[in-house]
Amino acid sequence: MYIDFHNHIDFYKNDELQKVYKDIEKNNIKVISCAMDEESYKNNLRFSKECDSIISTFGIHPWRVTKEIPNLDIYDDYIKNIKIIGEIGLDFHWVEDKSTFEPQVKVFKHFVKKAKKYDKFLNIHTKGAEELVYEILYKENMLEKSIIHWYSGDIYTLNKFIDANSLFTISVDINYSEKTKEIAKLIPISNILAETDGPTALEWVNGAYGMPSEIINVYNGICRVKNIELDELKFYIDNHYDRIIKD
Ligand SMILES: [Zn+2]
């Protein structure tokens, strides 16, 4: 079994979904499909009904946060239904409209508090705001419940997350980026997870359209960098899956 801890099945086009489901089943992959917002969550719920191996999360991605924040308490029922809140977090790098930074922080803090209240894990985007994400999670004592997605910040902050026992999803650039290899080397194998982040992530890295089975290349890349056998990596990731997703 392979586990993709950070994908977006709703990034695939509708007419590709059957192909995606087949790819998932054939390769024995469990896919955590992260929500971008409410509509994305509802789509993911539909996908998880159509394909047993897809698990939906709920969250509002920093790219979808607007200046006017709606009443977020109405989402508690969604949160009660899921195991992981995400994709949530901060993005001060790709987001150009700085006026959303403050609302992003408010929305992120809201979901961190809810994760604490309902005892959920978090799937977190940290781009260009790694230190502030750390501080917010530290304050709520939620670092151990955090899955840091595709970390690309500085090593100083990375080490703080590692010391706090956070988890990390290594992404599709593990076979291409020296920086990602360096980051993967520093993270203990017991805290490493894998992800594909939807079809466009691999496209961004090497121009190829990513199917869920790209997760196999990510696992193999991690094994090469960490100098370990596939079974050893699977042992750790499977254990996290059992602990986080299964009851
Ligand atoms: Zn993502």
Boltz pocket constraint, residues with backbone or C-beta under 6 A from the ligand:
constraints:
  - pocket:
      binder: B
      contacts: [[A, 6], [A, 7], [A, 8], [A, 34], [A, 87], [A, 197]]
      max_distance: 6.0
